[in-house]
Amino acid sequence: MLGYTNSRPVRIVGPNREILTLETLPPPHTTRWVASRKAQVVTAVQSGLLPLDEALSRYNLSLAEYYSWEDALDRSGVAGLRVAAVQLDRAARRSRQLLNS
């Protein structure tokens, strides 16, 4: 009989090819979120290094905020997580909505 073993990784390769562990992730209660830190958190969650619920509580994030980071990273890479890129993306979406109305 096979038993369940914890398959959670101990370390992963981060978005900038750095080795990430729970200890090298951004510190809990980080308040200054640069694109690289957001990408590290999303990569850690997606790889299973950090469960989503732990990430939300550790970094005091809402589910919507985390998913917006994940979406931006998937669409545009680390550059998509920059505040300026997010603002431009929002403006472009609003323009498209106005044109389609």
Disulfide bonds with the S-S distance in Angstrom:
none
